[in-house]
């Protein structure tokens, strides 16, 4: 509804800090997690595959935008010189790789079945659904991606996709165990029945105004008894004015659903919102015109994503326990691990001071002395 939508749970991986112990690593390893090596060739291949694929980078950018509520995207990919990558991109990728391995180790120690054929098949579907949910949230914006999740994942190397699907499966079985809400059909339907109102299909109308003051004035008119549709037809700045402000109906399968929920919350039918900031410094007032139950069978995937997110919230303690017991070594070329109240993650190596570089002035253009 606004310029960037609120998160709809992108790929379900636990975001946790990792205790890093700097130590010796094999020249062929990029890092080691609990004794398991992640090879340098794997990291190099991942970086090469992702940075060479504009469609995948578009998805990563959309995911970053959603996680930050539209405040920041993926950032720079390329380094200062040809053939290099930015330190921020590499650090973020390593953070994910370390997290994936810690979760995988945790699943193995708990004897959970994340590699069963049915789990892998469902994890692949969940990964695709989650990616599409992310892509749907930026559709119609300047950050929109041209390809679908199926096309994007299909354009990546098979080994890369296999590891991403396995990471999804690992996360799901761990979240279900620690969060307590299972992912089988019966458990999902029970969760839906207990929370059915949160999955209502919602129809809304709106009045788009040039600024907040105008929106507040229009809201006052409606509160005083003016007909919403009439006011929208006279005053709204968008094409919906021709339909009395009708913006449509949104089910949990809609890419805009989380944005609508974020805007109208639990407002009942006939209620209107306060003026909400939109794009280009404009403001919108929304009215809930109907709320109707949505059939479980048609939104099972959306319910599943919601349960996974709920489990993730409930499983934070378990994730913290995994972190405290993890032993990680990192190739010094990638810097060090920083863990503090303000920063947790790979801290890239600092650039050497200019006085430590032989003949540093030789890199500067100086006038000729004759």
Buried (B, 14 or more C-beta within 10 A) or exposed (E): BBEBBBBBBBBBBBEBBBBBEEEEBEEEBBBBBBEEBBEBEBBEBBBEBBBEBEBBBBBBBBBBBBBEEBEEBBEEBEEEEEEEBBBBBBBBBBBBBBBBBBBBBBBBEEEBEBBEEEBBEBBBBBBBBBBBBBBBBBBEBEBEBEBBBEEBBEBBEEEBBEBBBBBBBBBBBBBBBBBEBBBEEEBBBEBBEEEEEEBBBBBBBBBBBEEBEBBBEBBEBBEEEBEBBEBBBEBBBBEBBEBBBBBEBBBBBBBBBBBBBBBBEEBEEEEBBEBBEBEEEBBBBBBBBEBEEBEBEEBBBBBBBBBBBBBBEBBBEBBEEBBEEBBBBBBEEBBEBBEEEEEBBBBBEEEEEEEEEEEEEEEEEEEEEE
